[in-house]
Amino acid sequence: MVRGKDNIDMIESTNSDGSIDEFKLKYMDIRFSNICNFKCRSCGPACSNLHGEEKLKMIEEHVFITRFGHEDDKKAKTLISNNADGSFMDKLRPYLDDVEECYFAGGEILVTPEHYECLDYWIENDLAKNIQLNYTTNMSKISHKGRDLIELWSHFPKMEIWASIDSIGEQGELIRKGFNWNKVQNNMLTIKEKAPHIKVGITPTISIWNIFNYGEMYDWMYENGFVSRELPPRVNVLTYPDFAAIQILPNAIRLEIIKELKHYIGKFHAEEDTDLRNDFKMLVQTLWTGKENKEKLLEFFDNNDEYDMIRDENMISVIPQLHEVYEWCQRN
C-alpha cells in the first residue's frame, strides 16, 4: 500500500492549521505493551516485562528506576502498558472500522490481550476481509489461552508474519531466552501448511551473538521457503547495546566472517537475487568498515557473565567461536 497516494484526497479536507474535522485511522502501527514471554540477551526491560523482572534480580530497585523508569516512580515497574487503566481499547475501538492495514508488534504481540480484541472486532463486524495484517513476532505461539490463531487468521486474506529469529537450535535458545527451536520451526511449518495465504518471512537482528552462525539459520530458512527472492529477510544490524555490535570484533575475526559471507554473495549472483545478495553485502560492508574495540568486547563478556550466572548457562560453550574473541581480549 502506498499510503500517501492512497489518501491524497485528505489534502482537501485538511484545515489550515493541519487538523482534520473527521479523522479516519487508515494505517495502525501499534505496540500495546512490553508484555513478552521471552527475555533476549539483546533486549531489555523496555521491550520485555520478563526481562525487567530478571533485571530486578541483578540490580537494586533504585538503580532499575533510574535506568528504566520515570522520575516520579516510587516502585520499579516491569510491565509498561498503554492500557494500564483499562480505558485504551474504549478509545481505540471507534477508529477500528476504518483501518485498512495494521502492523502489530510487541513485547510479544501474540500474548497481548488487546491484539485479540482487535481481531475479534474486525471479524465480528465483517471487516477482516478488508484489512492487511502485518506482524513481527517471536513465533513461539500459534494458539494462546484457547484461541486458535490459524482459525482467527483465516478471516484475513492479506497477511504477512515476520519471525524475529536470530539463530536456530541451542544457539537460538541461548540468545532468545524462552525460544524453543523445535516448537518454533513446527509453528512456522504448520502455518505454511494450514494457512498458505500467509507470507512468513524472518527479521533477524545481526549481532556478535549470531554472526558466526547466521549462515546455518539462513540455509534452513531458504531451504524451507521462509527466505526467497519474493520474501527476502528484513535484516536489522544491531547498534544497541553497542558492546554487541559486529563491527567491534577483532580485525582478523571480522575478515574470516567476511570470507564466509562472500560465499552467499556469490551464490545469489543472478539479477533476480539482488535483494538477497544486498543483505550480505550490507553485512560485509558493516564488518569491513568496523574497528576492533577491546573495551567494548570486555563489556560484552562481563554482561553475558551476568546472564550466564543468573540463567545457569554458558555462552562460550554454546557459541564456541566466541572463545577466540575472548582470548584476543586477554592477549591485547
Residue frames as qw, qx, qy, qz and C-alpha x, y, z in Angstrom:
[[0.000, 0.888, 0.461, 0.000, 0.00, 0.00, 0.00],
 [0.363, 0.273, -0.020, 0.891, 1.33, 3.42, -0.98],
 [0.189, -0.624, -0.652, 0.388, -0.30, 5.19, 1.94],
 [0.073, -0.447, -0.009, 0.891, 0.37, 8.78, 0.91],
 [0.172, 0.058, -0.588, -0.789, -1.01, 8.42, -2.62],
 [0.227, -0.386, -0.883, -0.136, -3.94, 6.29, -1.48],
 [0.223, -0.721, -0.556, 0.348, -5.05, 9.04, 0.88],
 [0.307, 0.072, 0.160, 0.935, -4.18, 12.10, -1.20],
 [0.187, -0.645, -0.513, -0.535, -7.83, 13.22, -1.12],
 [0.512, -0.655, -0.441, 0.338, -7.33, 14.09, 2.55],
 [0.365, -0.006, 0.022, 0.931, -5.39, 17.20, 1.48],
 [0.151, -0.467, -0.384, -0.782, -8.62, 18.91, 0.51],
 [0.592, -0.654, -0.410, -0.232, -10.24, 18.15, 3.87],
 [0.640, -0.224, -0.346, 0.649, -7.24, 19.32, 5.91],
 [0.132, -0.962, -0.234, 0.056, -7.69, 22.59, 7.77],
 [0.352, 0.837, -0.232, 0.350, -5.14, 25.40, 7.55],
 [0.380, -0.725, 0.502, -0.278, -3.78, 24.53, 11.00],
 [0.227, 0.369, -0.901, -0.038, -3.09, 20.94, 9.91],
 [0.403, 0.053, 0.790, -0.459, -6.09, 19.41, 11.69],
 [0.286, -0.140, -0.740, -0.592, -8.97, 17.49, 10.11],
 [0.544, -0.228, 0.178, -0.788, -12.56, 17.50, 11.28],
 [0.946, -0.053, 0.096, -0.307, -13.18, 13.79, 10.72],
 [0.062, -0.612, 0.787, 0.051, -10.19, 11.59, 11.50],
 [0.968, 0.099, -0.036, -0.230, -10.11, 8.12, 9.98],
 [0.450, -0.592, 0.661, 0.102, -7.41, 5.70, 11.05],
 [0.794, 0.478, -0.272, -0.260, -6.28, 4.04, 7.80],
 [0.696, 0.326, -0.576, 0.279, -2.96, 2.61, 8.97],
 [0.658, -0.701, 0.128, -0.243, -2.37, 1.35, 12.51],
 [0.614, 0.364, -0.583, 0.388, 1.14, 0.65, 13.80],
 [0.561, -0.659, 0.109, -0.488, 0.78, -0.34, 17.43],
 [0.498, 0.116, -0.770, 0.381, 2.54, -1.86, 20.43],
 [0.548, -0.675, -0.324, -0.372, 0.13, -2.19, 23.32],
 [0.628, -0.735, 0.236, -0.098, 2.67, -3.08, 25.99],
 [0.199, 0.639, -0.742, 0.038, 6.03, -4.68, 26.74],
 [0.822, -0.182, 0.460, -0.282, 4.42, -7.95, 27.84],
 [0.550, 0.544, -0.609, -0.175, 6.61, -10.74, 26.47],
 [0.959, -0.245, 0.104, -0.102, 7.28, -14.41, 27.03],
 [0.819, 0.284, -0.150, 0.475, 10.98, -14.06, 26.09],
 [0.331, -0.910, 0.136, 0.208, 13.94, -12.28, 27.65],
 [0.810, 0.494, -0.014, 0.315, 16.51, -11.97, 24.87],
 [0.661, -0.358, -0.029, 0.659, 20.14, -11.10, 25.58],
 [0.298, 0.205, 0.275, 0.891, 19.99, -8.30, 23.01],
 [0.245, -0.702, -0.458, -0.486, 16.79, -6.86, 24.50],
 [0.163, 0.118, -0.523, 0.828, 15.90, -5.15, 27.78],
 [0.045, 0.414, 0.751, -0.513, 13.11, -4.21, 30.21],
 [0.280, 0.370, -0.043, -0.885, 11.66, -1.56, 27.91],
 [0.551, 0.221, -0.548, -0.589, 10.58, -4.29, 25.46],
 [0.659, -0.106, -0.741, -0.070, 10.04, -7.26, 27.79],
 [0.568, -0.652, 0.146, -0.481, 8.41, -7.36, 31.22],
 [0.969, -0.201, -0.077, 0.117, 10.10, -10.74, 31.88],
 [0.617, 0.402, -0.219, 0.640, 13.44, -9.12, 31.13],
 [0.172, -0.686, 0.176, -0.685, 12.56, -6.43, 33.67],
 [0.838, -0.490, 0.022, -0.238, 11.70, -8.98, 36.33],
 [0.915, 0.025, -0.121, 0.385, 15.04, -10.69, 35.77],
 [0.366, 0.582, -0.181, 0.704, 16.94, -7.39, 35.74],
 [0.466, -0.721, 0.100, -0.502, 15.47, -6.56, 39.16],
 [0.937, -0.333, -0.004, 0.101, 17.24, -9.65, 40.49],
 [0.766, 0.249, -0.038, 0.591, 20.55, -8.35, 39.10],
 [0.220, 0.347, -0.140, 0.901, 20.42, -4.69, 40.19],
 [0.055, -0.349, -0.640, 0.682, 18.89, -2.75, 43.09],
 [0.199, 0.728, 0.656, 0.005, 15.41, -1.30, 42.67],
 [0.018, -0.882, -0.059, 0.468, 16.50, 2.34, 42.80],
 [0.229, -0.397, 0.627, 0.630, 19.07, 1.64, 40.05],
 [0.271, 0.373, 0.839, 0.290, 16.36, -0.03, 37.94],
 [0.115, 0.858, 0.448, -0.222, 14.08, 3.00, 38.36],
 [0.135, -0.746, 0.253, 0.601, 16.92, 5.35, 37.36],
 [0.211, -0.221, 0.763, 0.570, 17.73, 3.34, 34.23],
 [0.017, -0.257, -0.864, -0.432, 14.28, 2.23, 33.09],
 [0.082, -0.676, -0.700, 0.214, 11.69, 4.26, 35.00],
 [0.082, 0.773, 0.212, 0.592, 10.48, 7.81, 35.38],
 [0.156, 0.373, -0.448, 0.798, 11.42, 10.43, 37.92],
 [0.536, -0.328, 0.189, -0.755, 8.07, 10.13, 39.71],
 [0.800, -0.063, -0.581, -0.134, 8.22, 6.34, 40.02],
 [0.489, -0.616, 0.458, -0.415, 8.13, 5.16, 43.60],
 [0.772, -0.147, 0.616, -0.058, 8.29, 1.50, 42.68],
 [0.071, -0.336, 0.763, 0.547, 10.00, -0.29, 39.82],
 [0.742, 0.384, 0.239, -0.494, 7.54, -1.13, 37.04],
 [0.362, -0.222, 0.818, 0.389, 8.36, -4.10, 34.85],
 [0.322, 0.519, 0.758, 0.231, 5.09, -4.07, 32.88],
 [0.041, 0.357, -0.077, -0.930, 4.59, -1.00, 30.71],
 [0.233, 0.454, 0.837, 0.197, 1.14, -0.81, 29.10],
 [0.097, -0.182, -0.251, -0.946, -0.89, 1.73, 27.14],
 [0.577, -0.412, -0.493, -0.505, -3.93, 0.08, 28.69],
 [0.269, 0.096, -0.750, 0.596, -2.84, 0.20, 32.33],
 [0.295, 0.086, 0.456, -0.835, -6.11, 1.81, 33.45],
 [0.349, 0.316, 0.882, -0.029, -8.25, -0.36, 31.15],
 [0.338, 0.737, 0.278, -0.515, -9.52, 2.55, 29.03],
 [0.106, -0.457, 0.571, 0.673, -7.27, 2.34, 25.96],
 [0.171, 0.198, 0.892, 0.369, -9.39, -0.08, 23.94],
 [0.154, 0.755, 0.581, -0.264, -12.50, 2.02, 24.57],
 [0.032, 0.782, -0.150, -0.605, -10.63, 4.94, 22.99],
 [0.121, -0.332, 0.758, 0.548, -9.25, 2.89, 20.09],
 [0.390, 0.311, 0.867, -0.001, -12.34, 0.87, 19.18],
 [0.393, 0.769, 0.302, -0.404, -14.24, 3.71, 17.40],
 [0.179, 0.751, -0.448, -0.451, -11.37, 4.02, 14.93],
 [0.464, -0.186, 0.849, 0.171, -11.06, 0.32, 14.04],
 [0.642, 0.567, 0.476, -0.196, -13.80, 0.47, 11.39],
 [0.426, 0.878, -0.122, -0.180, -11.59, 2.50, 9.04],
 [0.412, -0.597, 0.641, 0.250, -8.34, 0.56, 9.35],
 [0.793, 0.528, -0.205, -0.227, -7.01, -0.79, 6.06],
 [0.736, 0.323, -0.510, 0.306, -3.63, -2.03, 7.25],
 [0.604, -0.754, 0.165, -0.201, -2.31, -2.88, 10.71],
 [0.572, 0.427, -0.614, 0.336, 1.21, -3.60, 11.88],
 [0.769, -0.611, -0.022, -0.188, 1.35, -5.47, 15.20],
 [0.569, 0.371, -0.585, 0.442, 4.50, -5.80, 17.31],
 [0.696, -0.641, -0.322, 0.033, 5.40, -6.00, 20.98],
 [0.621, -0.242, 0.647, -0.371, 6.74, -7.02, 23.51],
 [0.084, 0.016, 0.947, 0.309, 5.30, -10.19, 22.09],
 [0.433, 0.013, -0.149, -0.889, 2.05, -9.36, 20.35],
 [0.612, -0.098, -0.700, -0.355, 0.68, -12.92, 20.33],
 [0.424, -0.329, -0.749, 0.388, 0.45, -12.97, 24.14],
 [0.013, 0.057, 0.182, -0.982, -1.08, -9.49, 24.29],
 [0.228, 0.484, 0.806, -0.254, -4.85, -9.47, 25.07],
 [0.262, 0.673, 0.085, -0.687, -5.62, -6.21, 23.25],
 [0.074, 0.315, -0.748, -0.579, -4.41, -7.80, 20.00],
 [0.034, 0.266, 0.959, 0.096, -7.16, -10.42, 20.24],
 [0.184, 0.646, 0.485, -0.560, -9.75, -7.71, 20.97],
 [0.203, 0.558, -0.337, -0.730, -8.82, -6.05, 17.67],
 [0.086, 0.089, -0.909, -0.399, -9.04, -9.30, 15.68],
 [0.092, 0.433, 0.870, -0.217, -12.38, -10.19, 17.27],
 [0.218, 0.643, 0.224, -0.700, -13.81, -6.75, 16.49],
 [0.225, 0.448, -0.539, -0.677, -12.84, -6.93, 12.83],
 [0.068, -0.061, -0.974, -0.207, -14.14, -10.49, 12.45],
 [0.107, 0.498, 0.768, -0.388, -17.43, -9.84, 14.26],
 [0.254, 0.722, 0.153, -0.626, -18.08, -6.72, 12.17],
 [0.769, 0.471, 0.396, 0.172, -17.19, -8.38, 8.84],
 [0.129, 0.959, -0.211, -0.141, -14.20, -6.09, 8.34],
 [0.675, -0.435, 0.524, 0.282, -11.39, -8.66, 8.34],
 [0.731, 0.398, 0.456, 0.314, -11.54, -9.17, 4.58],
 [0.286, 0.929, 0.084, 0.221, -10.64, -5.50, 4.05],
 [0.350, -0.882, 0.316, -0.014, -7.56, -5.38, 6.28],
 [0.740, 0.414, -0.461, 0.260, -3.96, -6.32, 5.66],
 [0.711, -0.694, 0.114, -0.012, -2.26, -7.64, 8.81],
 [0.579, 0.557, -0.479, 0.353, 1.50, -7.46, 9.34],
 [0.778, -0.628, -0.001, -0.030, 3.21, -8.97, 12.36],
 [0.357, 0.547, -0.680, 0.333, 6.59, -9.07, 13.98],
 [0.837, -0.429, 0.089, -0.327, 6.52, -11.98, 16.42],
 [0.212, -0.573, 0.790, -0.042, 8.90, -14.38, 18.11],
 [0.659, 0.184, -0.604, -0.410, 6.86, -17.20, 16.52],
 [0.017, -0.181, 0.905, -0.383, 6.52, -19.11, 19.80],
 [0.398, 0.295, 0.675, -0.547, 2.71, -19.25, 19.59],
 [0.217, -0.110, -0.635, -0.733, 0.03, -20.26, 17.12],
 [0.497, -0.603, -0.566, -0.262, -2.53, -20.56, 19.92],
 [0.154, 0.228, -0.487, 0.829, -2.97, -18.65, 23.15],
 [0.277, 0.085, 0.603, -0.744, -5.36, -19.18, 26.06],
 [0.486, 0.380, 0.766, -0.180, -7.64, -21.35, 23.96],
 [0.445, 0.774, 0.005, -0.450, -7.54, -19.06, 20.92],
 [0.767, 0.130, 0.501, 0.379, -6.52, -20.79, 17.68],
 [0.033, -0.663, 0.214, 0.717, -4.56, -18.26, 15.67],
 [0.162, -0.005, 0.810, 0.564, -4.73, -20.29, 12.47],
 [0.084, 0.632, 0.768, 0.062, -8.53, -20.08, 12.66],
 [0.049, -0.826, -0.215, 0.518, -8.52, -16.37, 13.51],
 [0.143, -0.507, 0.460, 0.715, -6.09, -15.58, 10.70],
 [0.314, 0.277, 0.834, 0.359, -8.23, -17.49, 8.19],
 [0.162, 0.836, 0.492, -0.179, -10.57, -14.46, 8.19],
 [0.032, -0.867, 0.197, 0.456, -7.79, -12.14, 6.97],
 [0.870, 0.433, 0.192, 0.136, -6.86, -12.88, 3.33],
 [0.464, 0.741, -0.232, 0.426, -3.92, -10.44, 3.29],
 [0.695, -0.709, 0.119, -0.001, -1.29, -11.26, 5.89],
 [0.589, 0.541, -0.488, 0.350, 2.45, -11.20, 6.50],
 [0.763, -0.645, 0.030, 0.038, 4.31, -12.58, 9.51],
 [0.433, 0.690, -0.471, 0.338, 7.93, -11.64, 10.19],
 [0.880, -0.403, -0.227, 0.108, 9.57, -14.02, 12.64],
 [0.080, -0.874, 0.425, -0.221, 12.15, -12.50, 14.97],
 [0.972, -0.167, 0.094, 0.139, 14.64, -15.35, 14.90],
 [0.008, -0.895, 0.435, 0.101, 18.37, -14.77, 15.29],
 [0.133, 0.435, -0.889, -0.059, 19.69, -18.31, 15.25],
 [0.843, -0.110, -0.350, -0.395, 18.46, -21.89, 15.35],
 [0.791, -0.035, -0.567, 0.228, 18.98, -24.78, 17.75],
 [0.629, -0.503, -0.378, 0.456, 20.82, -24.33, 21.04],
 [0.340, 0.006, 0.012, 0.940, 22.36, -21.03, 19.94],
 [0.228, -0.485, -0.376, -0.756, 18.96, -19.53, 19.21],
 [0.632, -0.604, -0.482, -0.063, 17.72, -20.71, 22.59],
 [0.574, -0.311, -0.258, 0.712, 20.64, -19.03, 24.34],
 [0.147, 0.172, 0.147, 0.963, 20.24, -15.68, 22.55],
 [0.460, -0.321, -0.187, -0.806, 16.46, -15.52, 23.00],
 [0.042, -0.038, 0.889, -0.454, 15.63, -16.99, 26.41],
 [0.568, 0.309, 0.459, -0.609, 12.25, -18.71, 26.07],
 [0.564, 0.500, -0.447, -0.482, 12.89, -19.69, 22.44],
 [0.704, -0.098, 0.703, -0.044, 12.32, -23.38, 21.71],
 [0.124, 0.421, -0.624, -0.647, 13.65, -24.17, 18.25],
 [0.069, 0.160, 0.969, 0.176, 11.67, -27.37, 17.77],
 [0.166, 0.650, 0.644, -0.368, 8.43, -25.60, 18.66],
 [0.138, 0.690, -0.096, -0.704, 9.18, -22.52, 16.57],
 [0.072, 0.268, -0.762, -0.585, 10.07, -24.44, 13.41],
 [0.092, 0.355, 0.930, 0.016, 6.95, -26.58, 13.87],
 [0.168, 0.707, 0.408, -0.552, 4.83, -23.42, 14.19],
 [0.131, 0.573, -0.381, -0.714, 6.32, -21.95, 11.01],
 [0.042, 0.072, -0.909, -0.407, 5.80, -25.15, 9.04],
 [0.135, 0.485, 0.831, -0.237, 2.25, -25.51, 10.38],
 [0.222, 0.699, 0.135, -0.667, 1.32, -22.00, 9.21],
 [0.113, 0.419, -0.650, -0.624, 2.83, -22.76, 5.81],
 [0.011, -0.122, -0.973, -0.194, 0.75, -25.94, 5.54],
 [0.010, 0.574, 0.793, -0.205, -2.57, -24.84, 7.07],
 [0.116, 0.890, 0.242, -0.370, -2.61, -21.14, 6.15],
 [0.658, 0.112, 0.378, 0.641, -0.76, -20.90, 2.83],
 [0.193, 0.868, 0.290, 0.354, -2.22, -17.43, 2.16],
 [0.411, -0.898, 0.086, 0.131, 0.07, -16.04, 4.89],
 [0.595, 0.630, -0.347, 0.358, 3.54, -14.89, 3.86],
 [0.747, -0.651, 0.043, 0.126, 6.01, -15.96, 6.55],
 [0.573, 0.638, -0.293, 0.423, 9.48, -14.41, 6.50],
 [0.718, -0.408, -0.304, 0.474, 12.22, -13.64, 9.00],
 [0.070, 0.917, -0.080, 0.384, 13.55, -10.45, 10.55],
 [0.825, -0.233, -0.277, 0.434, 16.84, -11.34, 12.27],
 [0.155, -0.970, 0.180, -0.046, 18.91, -8.94, 14.34],
 [0.833, 0.319, -0.273, 0.359, 22.58, -9.44, 13.49],
 [0.386, -0.859, 0.275, -0.193, 24.92, -9.17, 16.46],
 [0.058, 0.569, -0.810, 0.129, 28.03, -10.75, 17.95],
 [0.632, -0.110, 0.673, -0.369, 25.79, -13.47, 19.35],
 [0.797, 0.337, 0.477, -0.151, 24.67, -14.79, 15.95],
 [0.378, 0.785, -0.346, -0.347, 27.03, -13.53, 13.24],
 [0.151, -0.446, 0.872, 0.134, 29.16, -16.68, 13.42],
 [0.294, 0.158, 0.943, -0.015, 26.17, -18.97, 12.79],
 [0.433, 0.478, 0.110, -0.756, 23.93, -16.77, 10.67],
 [0.355, 0.341, -0.698, -0.520, 24.58, -18.85, 7.56],
 [0.033, -0.078, -0.992, 0.097, 23.29, -22.02, 9.22],
 [0.282, 0.492, 0.593, -0.572, 19.97, -20.39, 10.06],
 [0.349, 0.541, -0.244, -0.725, 19.77, -18.70, 6.66],
 [0.191, 0.195, -0.893, -0.359, 20.23, -22.03, 4.89],
 [0.094, 0.303, 0.918, -0.237, 17.40, -23.67, 6.84],
 [0.293, 0.599, 0.330, -0.668, 15.06, -20.76, 6.18],
 [0.299, 0.488, -0.494, -0.655, 15.94, -20.69, 2.47],
 [0.111, 0.070, -0.971, -0.201, 15.51, -24.45, 2.04],
 [0.044, 0.430, 0.864, -0.259, 12.08, -24.33, 3.74],
 [0.118, 0.615, 0.561, 0.542, 10.76, -21.34, 1.82],
 [0.298, -0.850, -0.342, 0.267, 10.90, -18.68, 4.54],
 [0.149, -0.681, 0.301, 0.651, 13.59, -16.83, 2.58],
 [0.623, 0.413, 0.583, 0.319, 13.23, -16.36, -1.17],
 [0.259, 0.199, 0.298, 0.897, 13.54, -13.82, -3.97],
 [0.264, -0.622, -0.455, -0.580, 9.97, -12.81, -3.25],
 [0.632, -0.744, -0.160, -0.148, 10.50, -12.81, 0.52],
 [0.533, 0.418, -0.454, 0.579, 13.99, -11.57, 1.40],
 [0.518, -0.470, -0.552, 0.454, 14.76, -11.22, 5.13],
 [0.086, -0.925, -0.044, -0.368, 14.17, -7.93, 6.88],
 [0.752, -0.024, -0.363, 0.550, 17.66, -7.72, 8.36],
 [0.270, -0.945, 0.027, -0.182, 18.41, -5.48, 11.33],
 [0.646, 0.291, -0.437, 0.554, 22.05, -4.82, 12.22],
 [0.560, -0.702, -0.380, 0.222, 22.31, -4.31, 15.97],
 [0.273, 0.654, -0.171, 0.684, 23.54, -0.91, 17.12],
 [0.301, -0.498, 0.462, -0.670, 22.46, -1.09, 20.78],
 [0.505, -0.808, 0.174, 0.247, 23.78, -2.35, 23.09],
 [0.437, 0.820, -0.360, -0.081, 26.92, -1.21, 21.28],
 [0.316, -0.557, 0.767, -0.030, 29.07, -3.80, 23.05],
 [0.684, 0.130, 0.717, -0.030, 27.32, -6.49, 20.96],
 [0.539, 0.760, -0.064, -0.356, 27.75, -4.82, 17.55],
 [0.938, 0.163, 0.195, 0.237, 29.56, -6.92, 14.96],
 [0.477, 0.799, -0.119, 0.346, 31.81, -4.06, 13.82],
 [0.301, -0.826, 0.420, -0.224, 33.80, -4.07, 17.11],
 [0.979, -0.112, 0.146, 0.089, 35.07, -7.63, 16.65],
 [0.478, -0.560, 0.464, 0.492, 38.85, -8.11, 16.22],
 [0.348, 0.637, -0.389, -0.567, 40.10, -7.36, 12.72],
 [0.067, 0.274, -0.931, -0.234, 41.25, -10.90, 11.90],
 [0.269, 0.290, 0.881, -0.259, 37.96, -12.40, 13.06],
 [0.437, 0.646, 0.187, -0.597, 35.92, -9.91, 11.03],
 [0.274, 0.533, -0.627, -0.497, 37.93, -10.86, 7.94],
 [0.078, -0.028, 0.996, 0.038, 37.16, -14.54, 8.47],
 [0.361, 0.505, 0.655, -0.431, 33.45, -13.80, 8.78],
 [0.355, 0.657, -0.184, -0.639, 33.58, -11.67, 5.63],
 [0.095, 0.306, -0.876, -0.361, 35.01, -14.64, 3.70],
 [0.179, 0.265, 0.937, -0.142, 32.06, -16.78, 4.78],
 [0.337, 0.650, 0.383, -0.564, 29.50, -14.11, 3.92],
 [0.223, 0.558, -0.474, -0.643, 31.01, -13.61, 0.46],
 [0.158, 0.039, 0.971, 0.173, 30.06, -17.21, -0.28],
 [0.274, 0.612, 0.692, -0.269, 26.41, -16.10, -0.21],
 [0.203, 0.728, -0.123, -0.643, 27.12, -13.06, -2.37],
 [0.063, 0.340, -0.807, -0.479, 28.49, -15.47, -4.97],
 [0.198, 0.262, 0.943, -0.052, 25.61, -17.89, -4.50],
 [0.256, 0.772, 0.526, -0.249, 22.99, -15.20, -5.14],
 [0.322, -0.289, 0.367, 0.823, 24.65, -13.74, -8.23],
 [0.203, 0.496, 0.707, 0.463, 21.62, -13.56, -10.55],
 [0.059, -0.299, -0.089, -0.948, 19.91, -10.26, -11.23],
 [0.589, -0.493, -0.444, -0.462, 16.71, -11.63, -9.67],
 [0.732, -0.375, -0.465, 0.327, 18.63, -12.29, -6.43],
 [0.232, 0.591, -0.156, 0.756, 19.57, -8.64, -5.88],
 [0.516, -0.677, 0.070, -0.520, 17.67, -8.25, -2.60],
 [0.945, -0.308, -0.062, 0.091, 19.12, -11.46, -1.18],
 [0.731, 0.271, -0.126, 0.613, 22.63, -10.52, -2.27],
 [0.055, 0.712, -0.094, 0.694, 22.40, -6.98, -0.94],
 [0.717, -0.667, -0.011, -0.203, 21.69, -8.15, 2.61],
 [0.898, -0.197, 0.024, 0.393, 25.03, -9.96, 2.67],
 [0.481, 0.508, 0.001, 0.715, 26.80, -7.05, 1.01],
 [0.301, -0.813, 0.013, -0.498, 25.46, -4.81, 3.78],
 [0.841, -0.535, 0.052, 0.057, 26.85, -7.15, 6.45],
 [0.803, 0.147, 0.037, 0.577, 30.21, -7.33, 4.68],
 [0.202, 0.696, 0.004, 0.689, 30.35, -3.53, 4.46],
 [0.554, -0.776, 0.016, -0.301, 29.47, -3.20, 8.16],
 [0.893, -0.346, 0.087, 0.274, 32.26, -5.60, 9.14],
 [0.693, 0.369, 0.074, 0.615, 34.78, -4.12, 6.69],
 [0.081, 0.714, -0.034, 0.694, 34.36, -0.57, 7.95],
 [0.702, -0.678, -0.206, -0.068, 34.37, -1.59, 11.62],
 [0.203, 0.676, -0.532, 0.468, 37.04, -1.02, 14.22],
 [0.686, -0.201, -0.665, 0.216, 38.08, -3.54, 16.84],
 [0.270, -0.667, 0.188, -0.668, 37.32, -2.39, 20.38],
 [0.455, 0.045, -0.821, 0.341, 38.74, -4.33, 23.30],
 [0.133, -0.035, 0.527, -0.839, 36.98, -2.27, 25.99],
 [0.661, 0.048, -0.062, -0.746, 33.56, -2.82, 24.47],
 [0.720, 0.099, -0.668, -0.160, 34.23, -6.52, 23.94],
 [0.249, 0.055, -0.791, 0.556, 35.20, -6.90, 27.60],
 [0.410, 0.032, 0.302, -0.860, 31.92, -5.18, 28.46],
 [0.727, 0.094, -0.448, -0.511, 30.18, -7.73, 26.22],
 [0.591, 0.043, -0.790, 0.157, 31.70, -10.64, 28.13],
 [0.002, -0.030, 0.634, -0.773, 31.01, -9.06, 31.54],
 [0.570, 0.033, 0.023, -0.821, 27.37, -8.52, 30.59],
 [0.777, 0.076, -0.530, -0.331, 26.99, -12.10, 29.40],
 [0.327, 0.127, -0.826, 0.442, 28.69, -13.46, 32.52],
 [0.335, -0.021, 0.451, -0.827, 25.81, -11.94, 34.50],
 [0.767, 0.117, -0.168, -0.608, 23.23, -13.66, 32.32],
 [0.620, 0.203, -0.758, 0.020, 25.15, -16.94, 32.42],
 [0.086, 0.120, -0.777, 0.612, 25.16, -16.83, 36.19],
 [0.466, 0.075, 0.387, -0.793, 21.51, -15.98, 36.74],
 [0.797, 0.256, -0.167, -0.521, 20.32, -18.36, 33.99],
 [0.713, -0.304, 0.630, 0.052, 22.79, -21.17, 34.70],
 [0.791, 0.602, 0.103, 0.036, 24.07, -21.03, 31.11],
 [0.547, -0.475, 0.386, 0.571, 27.48, -20.88, 29.45],
 [0.480, 0.793, -0.010, -0.376, 27.56, -18.66, 26.39],
 [0.114, 0.677, -0.669, -0.286, 31.00, -19.69, 25.12],
 [0.391, -0.077, 0.917, 0.016, 30.20, -23.40, 25.31],
 [0.548, 0.586, 0.562, -0.199, 27.14, -22.77, 23.11],
 [0.491, 0.871, -0.027, 0.024, 28.87, -20.29, 20.76],
 [0.833, -0.316, 0.130, 0.435, 32.46, -21.64, 20.79],
 [0.531, 0.574, 0.123, 0.611, 33.70, -19.11, 18.21],
 [0.222, -0.920, 0.003, -0.322, 33.48, -16.53, 20.98],
 [0.823, -0.467, 0.065, 0.317, 36.35, -18.26, 22.80],
 [0.645, 0.253, 0.159, 0.704, 38.74, -16.87, 20.19],
 [0.007, -0.804, -0.130, -0.580, 37.32, -13.39, 20.73],
 [0.649, -0.758, -0.014, -0.060, 37.76, -13.76, 24.48],
 [0.832, -0.188, 0.113, 0.509, 41.35, -14.94, 24.06],
 [0.421, 0.558, 0.140, 0.701, 42.09, -11.93, 21.84],
 [0.296, -0.869, -0.070, -0.391, 40.83, -9.63, 24.59],
 [0.788, -0.587, 0.071, 0.171, 43.18, -11.29, 27.09],
 [0.774, 0.068, 0.173, 0.605, 46.22, -11.01, 24.78],
 [0.313, 0.558, 0.199, 0.742, 45.75, -7.40, 23.72]]
